[in-house]
């Protein structure tokens, strides 16, 4: 079958997403995306448990494969726990973890299939299949877990919080340090709180336009 690639630049309709109407207000779009950036330095203000729970209660409704919920969170608050986590971060992120009022280790629970009778009664037969296939469970947990991390960052912003997401950690070391008893597998580390002034984030950089990243066939 012959396919033809369409050059979006030659089309008559606008390809800039900002030129198209959104179903949310401009202020919400700014809060969640356009004016939200990675925060590198946080104020000492305590992050309320209620805000963190409200964020999760929002994002848990986001779609995943078979309605599974593999995302798990380790909320790191105490100085001792922060020091334990910081020991597994790379040098550039170690001090950020030590200084943040709250750090969340976003992880996956690879035994998510135990919840299928409740979350996915339409696919309850998959629970038995997953029980004997740890490899498939790990792949699906990681895929849907990463989707849920994206939801979580947006949800925390919706709760009035700011986020600094970090990789560059010793994931296996974190898992041994914190998850030896439950088998969770860490994905990303998120610092959460309020910015420590206007210099807490880098100046907003350019982002690629729709025409730069999309093809229609």
C-alpha positions in Angstrom: 0.0 0.0 0.0 1.4 3.4 -1.0 1.4 6.1 1.6 2.0 9.8 1.2 3.6 12.1 3.7 1.9 15.5 4.0 3.9 18.6 4.7 2.1 20.4 7.4 3.7 23.7 6.4 1.7 23.5 3.1 -1.7 23.1 4.7 -4.0 26.1 5.1 -5.2 25.4 8.6 -3.0 26.7 11.6 -0.6 24.1 13.0 0.4 26.1 16.1 -1.4 24.5 19.0 -1.6 27.9 20.7 -3.8 29.1 17.8 -6.4 26.4 18.4 -9.0 26.6 21.2 -8.4 24.6 24.3 -11.1 23.1 26.6 -9.4 24.6 29.6 -8.8 28.2 30.5 -5.5 29.9 29.6 -4.7 30.2 33.3 -5.0 26.5 33.7 -2.9 25.8 30.6 -0.2 28.2 32.0 -0.3 26.6 35.5 0.0 23.0 34.2 2.3 23.5 31.2 3.3 26.7 29.6 4.6 28.5 32.7 5.5 25.4 34.6 9.2 24.4 34.6 11.6 22.2 36.5 12.5 23.7 39.9 16.0 23.2 41.1 15.9 24.9 44.5 13.0 24.8 46.9 11.9 26.9 49.9 11.8 25.3 53.3 8.0 25.5 53.4 6.5 22.2 54.5 4.5 20.4 51.8 1.1 19.4 53.2 0.1 15.8 53.1 -3.3 17.0 51.9 -1.9 18.5 48.8 0.1 15.4 47.9 -3.0 13.2 48.4 -5.2 15.6 46.4 -2.7 15.4 43.5 -2.9 11.6 43.6 -6.7 11.5 43.9 -6.8 13.5 40.7 -4.2 11.6 38.6 -5.3 8.1 39.6 -8.1 8.5 37.1 -5.7 8.9 34.2 -5.8 6.0 31.6 -3.3 3.2 31.7 -3.1 -0.3 30.2 -6.1 -2.4 31.3 -6.8 0.3 34.0 -3.8 -1.0 36.0 -2.3 1.2 38.7 1.4 0.2 39.0 2.6 3.6 40.2 3.9 3.6 43.8 5.3 6.5 45.8 7.8 6.7 48.6 7.5 10.0 50.3 10.9 11.0 51.7 10.5 13.7 54.4 12.9 13.1 57.4 16.5 14.2 57.3 17.7 10.6 57.9 15.6 9.3 55.0 16.8 12.1 52.7 20.4 11.2 53.5 19.8 7.5 52.7 18.3 8.5 49.4 20.9 11.1 48.5 23.6 8.5 48.9 22.2 6.9 45.7 21.9 10.1 43.7 24.5 11.5 41.3 26.7 14.3 42.6 24.7 17.0 40.8 21.4 16.0 42.4 22.6 15.0 45.9 22.3 18.4 47.5 18.9 19.0 45.9 17.5 15.9 47.6 19.1 16.9 50.9 17.6 20.4 50.7 14.1 19.7 49.4 11.2 19.7 51.8 9.7 16.6 50.1 11.1 14.1 47.7 9.0 11.4 46.1 10.5 8.3 44.7 8.1 7.3 41.9 8.3 3.5 41.5 6.3 0.6 40.1 4.7 -2.2 42.0 5.3 -5.3 39.9 2.6 -7.2 41.7 0.0 -4.8 40.3 -1.9 -7.8 38.8 -3.2 -8.7 42.2 -5.5 -5.7 41.9 -6.9 -6.7 38.5 -10.2 -8.2 40.0 -11.0 -4.8 41.4 -9.5 -2.5 38.8 -10.1 -4.5 35.6 -12.9 -7.0 36.0 -13.1 -7.2 32.2 -9.5 -8.5 32.2 -9.5 -10.6 35.4 -8.2 -13.6 33.5 -5.0 -11.8 32.9 -4.1 -12.0 36.6 -3.3 -15.7 36.3 -1.3 -15.1 33.2 0.8 -12.3 34.7 1.4 -14.4 37.9 3.6 -16.7 35.8 5.2 -14.1 33.7 7.3 -11.7 35.7 9.0 -10.3 32.5 5.7 -9.1 31.0 4.6 -7.7 34.4 7.8 -5.7 34.6 7.4 -4.3 31.1 3.8 -3.3 31.5 4.4 -1.9 35.0 7.2 0.3 33.7 5.2 1.6 30.6 2.1 2.5 32.6 4.1 3.6 35.6 6.0 6.2 33.5 2.7 7.4 32.0 1.4 7.8 35.6 4.6 9.8 36.6 3.6 12.3 33.9 0.2 12.5 35.3 1.6 12.9 38.8 3.8 15.8 37.8 0.8 17.6 36.3 -1.4 16.7 39.3 1.2 18.1 41.7 1.1 21.4 39.7 -2.7 21.4 39.9 -2.4 21.1 43.7 -0.3 24.3 43.7 3.1 22.6 44.0 6.2 22.7 41.9 8.4 19.7 40.8 12.0 19.0 40.0 12.2 15.6 38.3 15.5 13.8 38.3 17.1 10.8 36.8 20.8 10.0 37.1 20.4 7.9 40.2 21.5 4.4 41.2 18.0 2.8 40.7 19.2 -0.6 41.9 20.7 0.9 45.0 17.5 2.8 45.8 15.5 -0.4 45.4 17.8 -2.3 47.7 17.8 0.6 50.2 14.1 1.1 50.4 12.2 -1.6 48.6 13.8 -4.9 49.6 10.6 -5.9 51.4 8.0 -5.1 48.7 9.7 -5.5 45.3 9.0 -2.0 44.1 11.2 -0.7 41.3 12.1 2.9 41.2 11.5 5.0 38.1 12.3 8.7 38.8 12.9 10.9 41.8 10.8 14.0 42.2 11.6 17.0 44.5 8.4 18.7 45.4 7.5 22.0 47.1 7.6 25.8 46.5 10.4 27.5 44.5 13.1 29.3 46.5 12.8 32.6 44.7 12.8 33.6 41.1 16.2 31.9 40.3 14.9 28.5 41.4 14.3 27.6 37.7 16.3 28.3 34.6 14.9 30.8 32.2 12.2 29.3 30.0 13.8 27.8 26.9 12.3 27.1 23.5 10.1 24.0 22.8 9.6 22.4 19.5 6.5 23.3 17.5 3.9 20.8 16.3 5.2 21.0 12.8 8.7 20.0 14.0 7.6 16.8 15.7 4.5 15.5 13.8 4.0 13.7 10.5 0.7 12.8 9.0 0.5 9.7 6.7 
